[in-house]
């Protein structure tokens, strides 16, 4: 393993799934192309958490876009981090913003946005959108590609 990956604790290892976002360790690696501005997209179409009041499962399709600066997210740690919400009780807005803020705080990207497309709870879908500011000039930022919820229509 090269020196730049020496601090990773999960990649290439058998890891027990973390039971909460607080227990999950999100990791980063050096951006291999700091001389370029480019977009990285993570799509998590099967994100799951729990309603904090009823304990019933909630489901979302998350789309996370970011333009890295010095660091990129190590994807196995992201998968484990997102999976840690499976037993976590929190409202949609709180889950969505926790994901975004952990990635922002860890990587300090040039730009980050999250689209959290939650499936209906009580007949009402809730979508949560957030970004750090204006995207860097010249970076192609595609549509997130998730259609608004239409039910059976």
PyMOL commands that set and color helices and strands:
alter all, ss='L'
color gray80, all
select helices_A, chain A and resi 3-5+75-87+92-107
alter helices_A, ss='H'
color red, helices_A
select strands_A, chain A and resi 28-30+39-50+57-67+71-73+111-118+127-131
alter strands_A, ss='S'
color yellow, strands_A
deselect
rebuild
show_as cartoon
